[in-house]
């Protein structure tokens, strides 16, 4: 019965996507990205099959997966956030096993579209929709030596097919909560999925105890969250952004990342009434309509795409020892209208604000900001994210519920040096004390010779 309901869900999900794609760009990318998926996959793995089975008559010398017996690691991520979580493991595999090939799959366009040309993997593609036929065909074509699932998104047919073929399967940075189906009376289908994993690397002791309560004991270990390793890596490889430095100057700077309209509405009055503070807004959605709405809210703003022209006006002749007449003060709010800069922008912040805390899904990634040792401010919805809860408890993050609380919190941080320094140190210490998950996972791979013949 449970499998029947699951199949109904898959059918309805596919139908809903195809209908929604008629007007929704993201759904359209999901649909269109899977149109030629089997041809793309066969081109990528054809030479590998030739080497392993001799079943194909021709090879493609330029195939990302070359014709040899090198191991293949398949890493699956739901979306962009999970990719950043899995990236330290992916890079460590490439470093420690340089002959290994890597296949990276995404379910969501928000991950695939951003990382399809710049991921560090040998090949990147969408994961075909889950079904018995698709799972069998995909795995038969790929023939992975090791599969790594990042955090969540459990697909029954893929996972059980991997178990049937005895392919080593690891869950990385798993997180479990009592309200998930695994821990309900109707969760047997989800138990089958968990039973497909050779080892479950979870973020917290609570997750480990929950799994113990349903019989998973010997193959569960607390490794922590690989995102800590990733944000430390980003911070320690930081490279300056000249335009941002010019915009910030010597002013206090508030960087607001992954904002939604609810966040922007809490912040606009503060920005409009404090021209001496520089604000950098990096919205979660950067489509044109949303950018125009932000420009309406923040009266003295400029988009990043127009910043270079604004900062480099045509030269005007100035007599020696003369000063230019006073000019109107430039914009104090910078709207980021591209993807990929946010993790570096937090470096320039005096205070950071993380969006999402006023929506149902909750606050976005607080670690990208905290790693730089900057106070984190966010809205009241954050309980689902253990790192956000712990950062608040550690004193590195402060929670606000209204625009007035936002202004008071930021003013307190900007004027109370002791409070500010304590929050900065707490944020940085929290992140650096939690790093090391990637090393534990790689040690398991090495000790169990999962990529060694």
C-alpha positions in Angstrom: 0.0 0.0 0.0 2.8 2.4 0.9 4.6 1.8 -2.4 1.3 2.3 -4.3 0.8 5.7 -2.6 4.4 6.6 -3.4 3.9 5.8 -7.0 0.7 8.0 -7.0 2.8 10.8 -5.6 5.5 10.5 -8.3 2.8 10.6 -11.0 1.0 13.6 -9.6 4.3 15.4 -9.0 5.3 14.9 -12.7 1.9 16.0 -13.9 2.0 19.1 -11.7 5.5 20.1 -12.9 4.4 19.8 -16.6 1.3 21.9 -16.0 3.2 24.5 -14.0 5.9 24.7 -16.6 3.4 26.4 -18.9 3.9 29.6 -16.9 6.6 29.0 -14.3 10.2 29.4 -15.5 11.7 27.2 -12.8 9.3 24.3 -13.5 10.0 24.8 -17.3 13.8 24.3 -16.6 13.0 21.2 -14.5 11.1 19.8 -17.5 13.3 20.9 -20.3 16.5 19.9 -18.5 15.4 16.3 -18.6 14.4 16.0 -22.2 17.7 14.7 -23.6 19.0 13.2 -20.3 19.4 9.7 -21.5 21.3 10.7 -24.7 23.6 13.0 -22.6 24.3 10.2 -20.1 25.0 7.6 -22.7 27.5 10.0 -24.4 29.2 10.5 -21.0 29.5 6.9 -20.0 29.8 5.2 -23.3 33.6 4.9 -23.3 33.5 3.7 -19.7 31.2 0.8 -20.6 33.5 0.0 -23.5 36.4 -0.4 -21.2 34.5 -2.4 -18.6 32.4 -4.7 -20.6 33.5 -4.4 -24.2 29.8 -4.1 -25.2 30.1 -0.9 -27.3 31.6 -0.7 -30.7 32.9 2.9 -30.4 34.5 5.2 -27.9 34.2 8.9 -27.4 37.8 10.2 -26.6 36.5 13.5 -25.3 34.0 12.0 -22.9 34.2 13.4 -19.3 34.3 9.8 -18.1 37.3 8.4 -20.0 37.8 4.8 -21.1 39.6 3.3 -18.2 38.9 1.4 -15.1 39.1 4.4 -12.8 36.4 4.4 -10.1 33.3 6.5 -10.5 31.8 8.4 -7.6 28.2 9.6 -8.0 27.2 12.5 -5.7 23.6 13.5 -5.5 22.3 16.9 -4.2 18.8 18.2 -4.1 19.7 21.8 -4.8 22.4 24.4 -4.6 22.5 24.4 -0.8 23.1 20.7 -0.6 25.9 21.1 -3.3 27.7 23.5 -1.0 27.3 21.0 1.7 28.7 18.1 -0.4 31.4 20.1 -2.1 34.1 19.6 0.6 33.7 15.8 0.2 33.7 16.0 -3.6 36.9 18.1 -3.6 38.6 15.8 -1.1 37.8 12.8 -3.3 39.3 14.5 -6.3 42.4 15.4 -4.3 42.9 12.0 -2.6 41.8 9.9 -5.5 43.0 11.9 -8.6 42.1 9.1 -11.1 38.5 8.8 -9.8 35.7 10.3 -12.0 32.8 12.2 -10.4 29.2 12.5 -11.5 27.1 15.1 -9.9 23.3 15.1 -10.1 20.7 17.6 -9.1 17.0 17.4 -8.7 16.3 21.1 -8.7 17.1 23.7 -11.4 18.4 26.1 -8.7 21.4 23.8 -8.2 21.9 22.5 -11.7 21.6 25.9 -13.5 24.2 27.5 -11.2 26.7 24.7 -11.1 26.4 22.9 -14.5 29.5 24.6 -15.8 31.5 25.1 -12.6 31.2 22.4 -10.1 34.5 20.6 -9.9 32.8 17.3 -11.1 33.6 15.6 -14.3 30.0 15.5 -15.3 26.9 17.3 -14.1 23.3 16.5 -14.9 19.7 16.3 -13.7 18.6 13.2 -11.9 15.8 11.5 -13.9 12.5 11.3 -12.0 12.3 8.4 -9.7 10.8 5.2 -11.1 11.7 1.5 -11.2 12.7 1.7 -14.9 14.6 5.0 -14.6 16.6 3.9 -11.5 17.6 0.6 -13.1 18.6 2.2 -16.4 20.5 5.1 -14.8 22.5 2.8 -12.5 23.2 0.3 -15.2 24.6 3.1 -17.4 26.6 4.9 -14.7 27.9 1.8 -12.9 29.1 3.7 -9.9 31.7 2.4 -7.5 30.5 4.7 -4.7 27.4 6.8 -4.2 27.1 9.7 -1.8 23.7 11.3 -1.0 23.8 14.7 0.6 21.6 15.5 3.6 18.2 14.3 2.4 15.8 13.8 -0.5 15.2 10.1 -0.5 14.1 8.4 -3.7 12.9 4.9 -3.1 13.7 3.2 -6.5 17.2 4.7 -6.8 18.1 3.8 -3.2 16.8 0.2 -3.3 18.3 -0.4 -6.7 21.7 0.6 -5.4 21.3 -1.8 -2.5 20.2 -4.6 -4.8 23.4 -4.1 -6.8 25.5 -3.9 -3.6 26.9 -0.4 -4.5 28.3 1.3 -1.4 26.0 4.2 -0.5 26.7 6.9 2.1 24.5 9.6 3.6 26.5 12.8 4.3 25.4 15.5 6.8 22.0 13.8 7.5 19.7 15.5 9.8 16.6 13.9 11.4 13.6 15.3 13.3 10.8 13.5 15.2 8.1 14.8 12.8 9.7 13.0 9.8 7.9 9.9 8.3 10.8 7.7 9.4 9.6 7.9 13.0 5.9 7.5 12.3 3.8 4.3 12.3 3.3 4.8 8.5 7.1 5.2 7.8 8.0 1.6 6.7 8.7 2.7 3.1 11.1 5.3 4.5 12.8 2.7 6.6 13.4 0.7 3.5 15.2 3.7 2.0 17.4 4.1 5.1 18.2 0.4 5.0 19.8 1.0 1.6 22.6 3.0 3.1 25.9 1.4 4.2 26.6 4.2 6.5 24.7 7.3 7.8 26.8 10.3 8.7 24.5 12.6 10.7 25.0 16.1 12.0 23.9 15.7 15.7 23.6 13.3 18.5 19.8 13.9 18.5 19.7 12.5 14.9 21.7 9.5 16.0 19.3 8.8 18.9 16.3 9.1 16.6 17.8 6.5 14.2 18.6 4.3 17.2 14.9 4.4 18.2 14.0 2.6 14.9 16.8 0.1 15.0 19.7 1.8 13.2 22.7 1.5 15.5 25.8 0.0 14.0 25.9 2.1 10.8 25.3 5.6 12.2 27.9 8.1 13.3 27.9 11.7 14.2 30.3 13.5 11.8 28.9 17.0 12.1 28.0 19.2 9.1 30.3 19.5 6.1 29.0 23.0 5.6 31.3 24.2 8.4 34.3 22.9 6.4 33.0 24.6 3.3 32.4 28.1 4.8 35.9 27.9 6.5 37.4 27.1 3.1 35.6 30.0 1.4 36.7 32.4 4.1 40.3 31.3 4.1 40.4 31.6 0.2 38.8 35.1 0.2 39.8 37.5 -2.6 38.9 41.2 -2.5 36.2 42.6 -4.7 37.3 46.1 -5.8 33.9 47.5 -6.6 32.5 46.4 -3.2 35.4 48.0 -1.4 34.9 51.2 -3.2 31.2 51.2 -2.4 31.7 50.5 1.3 34.5 53.0 1.9 35.0 53.6 5.6 31.3 53.4 6.4 29.6 50.9 8.7 28.2 48.2 6.4 25.1 45.9 6.8 25.1 43.0 4.4 21.7 41.4 4.1 21.8 38.0 2.3 19.2 35.7 0.8 16.4 38.2 1.6 12.7 37.8 0.8 10.2 40.6 0.4 9.3 40.2 4.1 13.0 40.9 5.1 13.3 43.8 2.8 10.2 45.5 4.2 11.7 45.2 7.7 14.9 46.9 6.6 13.9 49.7 4.2 13.1 52.3 6.8 16.4 51.8 8.5 18.3 52.1 5.3 16.4 55.2 4.1 16.9 57.1 7.3 20.5 56.2 7.8 22.4 57.5 4.8 25.7 57.2 6.7 25.4 53.4 6.8 26.0 51.3 3.7 23.6 48.5 3.0 24.2 45.6 0.6 21.1 43.6 -0.3 21.5 40.2 -1.9 18.0 39.0 -2.6 17.1 35.3 -2.8 15.3 35.9 -6.0 16.8 38.2 -8.6 14.2 38.3 -11.3 13.4 41.7 -12.7 10.1 42.3 -11.0 11.6 41.6 -7.6 14.6 43.9 -8.3 12.3 46.7 -9.2 10.3 46.2 -6.0 13.5 46.5 -4.0 14.5 49.7 -5.8 11.1 51.2 -4.8 11.7 50.3 -1.1 15.3 51.5 -0.9 15.1 55.1 -2.2 18.8 55.7 -2.5 19.9 52.4 -4.2 21.9 51.2 -7.1 22.3 47.8 -8.7 25.6 46.0 -8.7 25.5 45.8 -12.5 25.5 49.6 -12.7 28.0 50.2 -9.9 31.1 50.3 -12.1 29.7 53.1 -14.3 28.6 55.0 -11.2 32.0 54.8 -9.5 33.9 55.8 -12.7 32.4 59.0 -13.9 33.9 61.0 -16.8 36.9 62.9 -15.5 36.4 66.6 -14.8 39.3 69.1 -14.9 40.2 70.4 -11.5 42.5 73.3 -10.8 45.4 72.5 -8.7 44.8 73.1 -4.9 41.1 73.5 -5.6 38.3 71.3 -4.3 35.3 70.2 -6.2 32.0 71.8 -5.2 30.0 69.6 -2.8 27.9 67.0 -4.6 24.9 65.0 -3.7 25.8 62.0 -1.5 25.9 58.7 -3.5 23.7 55.7 -3.0 23.9 54.0 0.3 22.2 50.7 -0.8 23.7 48.3 -3.2 21.4 45.7 -4.7 23.2 42.5 -5.9 21.6 41.4 -9.1 23.7 38.3 -9.8 24.3 34.9 -8.2 27.6 33.7 -6.7 28.9 36.7 -4.7 27.1 36.4 -1.4 29.5 34.3 0.5 32.3 36.8 -0.1 30.1 39.9 0.6 29.8 39.0 4.3 33.5 39.7 4.7 32.8 43.4 4.2 30.0 43.5 6.7 30.0 45.2 10.1 26.7 43.5 10.8 25.1 40.7 8.8 21.4 40.0 8.3 20.2 36.6 7.0 16.9 36.4 5.2 14.2 33.8 5.4 13.4 34.2 9.1 10.0 35.8 8.4 8.8 33.0 6.1 7.4 29.5 6.7 10.6 27.8 5.5 12.8 29.6 8.0 16.2 31.4 8.0 18.8 30.7 5.3 22.5 29.7 5.8 23.9 31.6 8.8 27.3 30.0 8.6 28.5 31.9 5.6 28.3 35.1 7.6 29.3 33.8 11.0 32.6 32.4 9.7 34.0 35.9 9.2 33.4 36.7 12.9 30.5 39.1 12.2 27.3 39.4 14.3 24.3 37.6 12.6 20.8 39.1 12.8 17.7 37.3 11.5 14.0 36.8 11.9 12.1 34.6 14.4 11.6 31.5 12.3 14.8 29.4 12.7 14.0 26.5 14.9 14.3 23.9 12.1 17.9 24.7 11.6 20.2 23.4 14.3 23.1 25.6 13.3 20.9 28.7 13.7 19.6 27.6 17.1 23.1 26.9 18.3 24.5 30.1 17.0 21.8 32.0 18.9 22.6 30.1 22.0 26.3 30.8 21.6 25.7 34.5 21.3 26.8 34.9 17.7 23.3 35.6 16.4 20.5 37.9 17.5 16.8 37.4 16.7 14.4 40.2 15.8 10.7 40.2 15.2 9.9 43.7 13.9 11.5 46.6 12.0 11.9 48.5 15.3 13.8 45.6 16.9 16.0 45.4 13.8 17.0 49.1 14.2 17.6 48.9 17.9 19.7 45.7 17.6 21.8 47.2 14.8 22.2 50.5 16.6 23.2 48.7 19.8 25.9 46.6 17.9 27.2 49.8 16.2 27.5 51.8 19.4 28.3 49.2 22.1 31.9 48.1 21.4 31.9 45.4 24.1 28.6 43.8 22.9 29.9 43.9 19.3 33.2 42.2 20.0 31.6 39.5 22.1 29.1 38.7 19.3 31.8 38.7 16.7 34.0 36.3 18.6 31.1 34.0 19.5 30.1 33.7 15.8 33.6 32.9 14.6 34.4 30.4 17.4 31.1 28.6 16.8 32.0 27.9 13.2 35.6 26.9 13.7 34.9 24.7 16.6 32.5 22.6 14.4 34.7 22.0 11.4 36.1 18.5 10.6 33.2 16.5 9.2 34.8 16.0 5.9 37.9 14.4 7.4 35.7 11.9 9.3 33.9 10.9 6.1 37.1 10.5 4.1 38.6 8.4 6.8 35.7 6.0 6.5 36.1 5.8 2.8 39.8 5.1 3.1 39.5 2.5 6.0 36.8 0.6 4.1 38.7 0.8 0.8 35.6 2.0 -1.1 37.7 3.6 -3.8 40.6 1.2 -3.8 40.7 -1.9 -5.9 
